[in-house]
Amino acid sequence: MEFLKSPLGFIIFSIAGCFFAVAGSLVSGAAYRGKEGERYSPLNHFISELGEVGVSRRAWAFNIGLILSGLCLVLGSLSLGLMINTTLSKIAMGVGVISAFSLAMVGVFPMNKIKPHTIAAVTYFRSGLVMVILFSLAIGLQNSPEPVLSPWFFLAGLPPMMAFGGFLTLMGKTSQAADEPLGTQDLVRPKVWKYAIVEWSIFAAVVLWFLLIALGLRAALGL
């Protein structure tokens, strides 16, 4: 329990979570061939297409990577909330656990199981936005004379807030005309697709957020 509450615990869990997500994406993406024989491109493919069983050749790598990433980030969220140790950080911790668990469920229910997949993914997007907002506020509003992390690290939350917010806005517009806003069944795929780009921006921004917090804690420890 003490390790979970320590900066070193967060550093290990968050870096491991980011590693599994990135590694799974790279392994799956390198061998991807779509329904039209196309190679994978983050410019016009959803992230979850890497895990679509029956289409993606190495869907297993992506899905296992997400499951492991989500489980690691559950521990990372617990660690950050307990370290800051305020009421706000503990609320953020609870939302973070929901967000990370939802991420793992995206791997359990890949895109070929579109209904549970959509529930898991939408839960991740919504709870992820709330998690980053609350943790950023908890970091910025620390009252301790010796804060766990510099309050200026609340700025690290701005990119993922914008990415989550942008994607949820786009998804809301799409869902007005489609029962499955994350589905690609009848999609005429453009060369550059804003939905895919914004979704990938979430991936990059969240990885960056966890790594920046980890680096800030590492600097505070003098490692």
N, C-alpha and C positions, 0 to 999 in steps of 0.2 A: 504493500500500500504506500509506503514511504517513497519507493521508486516511482510509482505512478504520479505522485505529487511533485516530483523533482523536475527541474529543467532538463536534466539528462534524459529522463523518461520521455518527455515531450519531443525532444530532439530525435530520439531513436524511433519513436512511433510515427512521427510525422514524415521523416525522411523515408522510412520503410513504406509508408502508405503511398507517398508520391512515386517511389521507385516501382512498386508493383503496378500502379496505374500506367505509368509511362512505358515500362518494359512490355506489359501485355499489349498495349496499343502498337508498339513498334514491331513486335513479333507477328502479330496478326496482320498489321498493315502491309508488311513486306510481301506476304503471300496472297493478299486479297485479289480476287477477281469477282466482279459484280455479276448481276444477272445478264448484262449485255457484254460480259467479258472485259469490262473496263477495270483499270487499276484504281486503287483507292486514292482519293484526293480530299483533304480537309476543306477544299474550296467548294465542294458540292456533295459531300456525303456526311450524314449524321455520324457522330462518334459510335453510336450503338450498332451501326451497320457492321462494324468490325466483329461483333459478337453474334451476328445472325446465323444460327445453325442452318446448314443446307445451302448457304450462299458463301459465307466467309470460310476459307479453307482452314484457317487456324482460329476459329471462333473460340475454341477451348482456352487459348492463351489469353485472349481479351477478357473472357468471362471469369476465369480463375484470377486474373490480375485484379479485376474490379472487386471480387469477393474479398481477396486478401487486403486490398487497399482499404476497403470500407471497414474491415475489422480492425486494422491498424489505426485508422482515423477515429474510430469509436474510442479507443484508448487515448489517442492524442487529444480529443475533445475533453475527455474526463481529466486528463493531466492538466491542460491549460486552465480549465475552470477551477480545479482544486488549487492550483498554484496562485492564481490571482486572489482567490478566496474572498470574493465579495458576493453579495446577493445577486447582482447583475451577472457576474461571471458564472454563477451556478445555474442561472436560468439559461444563459448562453450555452453552457455545458450540456444541459438537457436537450436543447434544440440541436446542438452539434451531434449528439449521439443519434438522434432521429435521422439527421441528414446523412451521417456516415453509414448507418444501418441501411438506409434507403439506397445508397450507392452500392452496397453489397448486394442488395436485392435486384438491382439492375443486371448484375452478373448472374444471379440465380434464375431470373426470368428474362432471357435474351429477347431480341427483337422479333423472333419468330413466334413468341408468345405475347402478342402485341398488347392485349388488354392488361394483364398484370405488369407487363413491362412499362406501359404508359403510367400506371398508378405509381410504380416505384420511381420512375424518372421524374414525374411531375412533383412528387413528394420531395425528392432530392432538390430540385430546382427551387421550390418555394422555401423549404426549411433551410437550404444552404444560404439563401439571401438573408433570412432572419438571423441565422447563426453568425454570419460575418458582421452584420450590423451590431448585434448585441456584444459580440466579443470585442469589436472595435471600440464601442462605447466603454466597455469594461476596462480596456487597456488605457484609453484616453482619460478616464475619470478616476484612476487610482489615486488614493489619498495618502498612501504610505510614504513616509520620508525616504524609504528605500524601496521603490517599486520593483517588482519582479522584472518588468520590462519597461523600457523608456516609453512614456505616454505618447511620444511622437510616432510610435509604431501603429497608432490608430490609422495613420495615413495609408498603411499597407492594405487596408480593407477597401479603399476606394475602387480600385480596378475590378475586384470580384463583385462588388455591389453594382457597378455599372453593367458588367457582363450578365449577371443574373437578371437584373432589372430589364435589360434590353431583350433578352431571350424570352422572358415571361410576357413581355409586351407583344412580341411577335407571335408567340404561341397563342395568346389570347385572341388575336385577330384571326389566326388560322382556325382556331377551334370554333369560331362562329360559323364556318362553312364546312367543317369536317368533324366526324365523330372521333377520328384518330389523328390528332394533330401531329403525332410523331411517326405516323405510318408513311411508307413509301410505295404502297401497292400500285397506284396508278400515276405515280410521279413521272412527269416529263422533266428529266434532270437537266437543269441549266449548267453551263460551264462554270459559272460563279453563282453560288446560292447563298443569300444573306443568312438564311436560317442555320445552315451548316457552319458558316464562318462565325456567327455569334455564339453558337453552341461550343465550338472549339475555343472561343475566347474565354468561356467559363472554365474549361479544362485548364488552359494556360494560367489564368488569373488565380484559380484556387491553388494550383500547385505552387505558384509563386508566393501566394499568401502564406501557406504553411512553411515554405522554405525561408522566407524572410523572418517570420517569427522564430523559427529554429535558429537562424543565424544571430538574431538579436539576443536570444537566450545564451547562445554559445559565447558571444562577446561578453555578456554579463558575467559568465562563469570564468572568463579568462582562458578559455580552451583554445 
